[in-house]
Amino acid sequence: MRQFSLRSFLLAVLAFCVLVAWLAQRDRSRRDAIQAIRKTGTRLDDFNTDSNQFVALEYEAKSFGTRLWRSVTQDSEAVGCHLAQPPADFGDDNLRHIEHLPELRELWLWDTRVTDRGLLHLRSLRHVKLLNLSSTAVTDQGLQNIAALRSLRHLSLDRTSVTDAGLVHLSRLGQLEYLSLEHTRISDAGLHNLASLTALSELWLCNTSVTDAGGLQLQSQLPKCNVIWGDL
């Protein structure tokens, strides 16, 4: 009995040490990611629920013990991290740091050098709600990675190389409430893939090859959604 108790104690100590080492590595990776993203001049904010405002996200200068305790006890969904205003040369290599910030909720990456390759780094963002990739080099291939972001509510793909072939991937984003595909190469032929997005409240299809016939048909399939098409 004594031997069994000692063995159990040693196993418990070993498990605790492994947990501490893992959390320490995660803590260090998060700190390095924040610093790397900040060096590009990108805004990285944390949503303060008390003031209802975004405030600068800083790596807390507290003891490791304090940060470790918060890592164990804090619900990651209570944090709303916001990445915005990256410089124009922000690209795929910068996005690799994103993997270490699972609390990210909003990514504003419009008019950057992000391509399909960089979107691989976003697949681990289980809680992201908003993604703006307008005026980037994203194509249909990149939408395969976006389809993994099942919590996404707001997606902007204006002025990208998305075509009808890529819309099949967007059909998997059942929680989308806002989708903008203006100035893309989509047409009536791909709209049937969007008919399953019943949570949509706003869909922008302006300056595409979508016709009145296609727009009206999709509007009838999504009666609760405001579908806007035509040249503006």
N, C-alpha and C positions, 0 to 999 in steps of 0.2 A: 504493500500500500504506500509506504514511504517512497519507494523507488518510483512508483507510478506518479505520485504527486510531484516529485522532483522533475521527472521527465515532462510532465504537463507544464510546470513552471518554466523550464528551459525553452520549451516550444513557444510558450506565450511571450517570453522575452525576445526570442528570435523573430517572431511575427511582428512584434512592436518595433524592433530595430529595422526590419524591412520596410514597414509602413513609414517610419520616420525618414528613412533614406529616400523613399519614393516621393514623399511630400517635399523633402528638401530639394530634390531635383526639379520637381514641378515648380516650386517657388522660385528657384534660380532661373529656370527657363522663362517664366513669366516676366521676371525682372529684366532679363536680357532682351526679350521681345519688345517690351515697352520702350526700353532705351534705344533699340535699333530703329523702331518706327519713328520715335521722336526725332532722331537724327536726320530723317528725311524732310523734316519740317511739317509733317502731317499732324493734324489735331487728333488727339486721342483723349476722349472725355468719358467721365463716369456720370451716370444719371443720379442726381441727388433727389430722392423722393421727398425729403423734407421741404426743399426749396422749389421742387418741380422744375429744376434747371439742370443743364449739363455743366459739370465743373471739370476742371483739369484732372485727369487720372494720373496720380503719382504713385510711385512705388513707396509704400510706407516705410519710414525709417524707424522701425520698431524692432524689438528683439526677435530672433528667429522663433523663440518659444511662443510669442504672441501671435506671429503670423501663422505658425503651425497650428495653433489652436483654432484660429479663424478658418484655416483651410479645411479642418475636419468638421467644424460645426456650421459654417456659413452655407446657406443654400445658394448655389450658383445662379439660380434663376432670379434671385432677388437683386442681382447686379445688372445694370444696363449700360454696357460700354458702347461707345459711339466713335467710329473712325471717319473723319471728314477732312476735306480740303487738302488732299495729298498734292504734291507738286506734279507738274506735267510729266516728269521723268520717272514717276513712281511706277514700277513694273512688277513682273512676275517674281523676280528675286526678292523683292521687298515683301511680297505676300507670304513667303515661307514662314515669316515670324508670326503670322496670324494663327497658325496652328496651336500656338501656346497661349492663346487668349480665347478660350472657349466661351467666356462670358460676353463676347461681342454680340450686340443686338442690331447695330446699324453700320453698314459699310457704304460710304459714298465714294465711288471710284471712277466717276465720270471723267472723260477727257484725260485719261492716263494711258500708259503703255501696257496695261494689263491685256493678256491674250488668253487663249484657251488653256495653255500650259499652266498659267498661274492659278486658274480656277481649281486645279487639283488640291490646292492648299486650303480651300474653303469647305471641303467635304465634311470636316470634323466639327463645323460650327452648327451644333444641333439646335441652338436657340436664336439664331439670327432671324430678325423679322423684316428688315429692309435691306435691299441691295440695289444700288444704282450703278449700272455698267454702261450708261449711255456714252456714245462717242469713244468707244474702245474697239479693239480689234477682235472682239468675241465673235465666234461663228456658231453654226449649228453643233459642231463637235463639243464646244464648251458647255452647251446647255445640258449635256449629260451629267456634268458635275453639279450644275445648279439644281437639277432635279432631285439631288440627294438632300437638299435643304428643305425638309418637309415642314418646318415652322415658318417658312417665308410667307409674309403677308403683302409686301410691297416690292415689285420688281420693275425696274426701268431698263429697257434695252434699245432705246432710241438711237438711231444712226449707227447701228451695228450691222454686221453681215448676216444676220439671221434671215432664214428663208422658211418656206412652208415645211421643208423637211425637218427643221428643228423644233417645230411646234409640238410634235409628238412627245418630246421630253417635258415640255411645260404642262402637259395634261396630267402629270403626276403630282403637281403642286396644288393639292385640293384645298388648301387654306388661303390661297391667294385672294386678296381683296382688291388690289390695284395692280394693273398690268399695262405698261406702255410699250408699244412696238412701232412708234412713229418713225417715218423715214427708214423703213426696212424693206426687204424684198419679199414680203409675204403677199398672198393673194387669196382669193376665195377658196382655192384648192386646199389650203391648210386650215381653214377656220373650224372644221369639224373637230379638230383636236382641242379647241378651246371651249367647246360646248359643255364639257364635263366640269368646268370650273365654276360651279354653282355658287361659290362664296364670293365671287367677284361683284363689286359694286361699281367699278369704273374700269373701262377698257378703252384705250386710245389706239386707234389704227389709222390715224391721219397720214396723208402723204405716202400711201402704199398703193398696191394694185388692187386693193379690196374695192369692189363695186357696190353700188346701192343694193343690188340683189343679194350679194353675199352678206353685207352689213345688216340688212333687214332680216334675213334668215337667222343670223346669229343672235340678233336682238330678240327674236321670238323664242329662241332656245334658252336665252338668259334673261327672262323678263324682269328680274330684280337688279339687273346691271345696266348702267348707262354706257352704251356702246357708241363711240364717236369715230366716224370715218370721213373720208373725203379730203380735199385739199384745203389746207388752212395757211 
